[in-house]
Amino acid sequence: MEFSVVGQLWNRVKRFARLSADDIRISSVSVESIFDEEDDALRNEIDSLSNGKESTNRYRYKHTYTKTETELQKSYRILDLTITATIDEIKSAYKKKIREVHPDLMVSKPMDEQEKAKLKSRELNSAYTYLKRIRNF
């Protein structure tokens, strides 16, 4: 059976996992069971992808190659900012957004709106905290 470049990489990954398992004292049987369970299915999938064939495997990813959004981009998007925003712009955008959805200000609103506000405030806090850590302010 002729192996593709991706198949060769897969074999190297297996070899590396075996060697690493020995270094950290994991049973080689555990490592082998991980790879042996679906080794043939994965090898066939790799070969079909590298040959440009349409795969029938259930593990096949759909051909939607959308760029994944990084945490940094997501944080700026949540705060409605561009990546070139200054620290003062980040702070003011956060304060403005959090005033709109802060759970303490939503007490008189229906429960579903309160829950949405809690989720949104967590999202804003997470984005702001991430930007604070990245931008060191």
Helices and strands as residue ranges (DSSP letters): H 5-23, H 28-37, H 39-50, H 71-78, H 87-101, G 103-106, H 111-135
